[in-house]
């Protein structure tokens, strides 16, 4: 599996973090659409990190067969 360039990770964080700050500052007055976006990002992040942990602990299952 090819790893993601750190450059893309940094850009993703620069896009997502202001959204999280906005939700934290506005608390109860945040539109439900924003909550749904944050929830979606959280779910995708959890799934991504679970697969990365699986690849870390079981590297023989993630290598390409020749």
Secondary structure, 3 states (H helix, E strand, C coil): CCCCCHHHHHHHHHHHHHHHHHHHHHHHHCCHHHHHHHHHHHHHHHHHHHHHHHHHHCHHHHCCCC
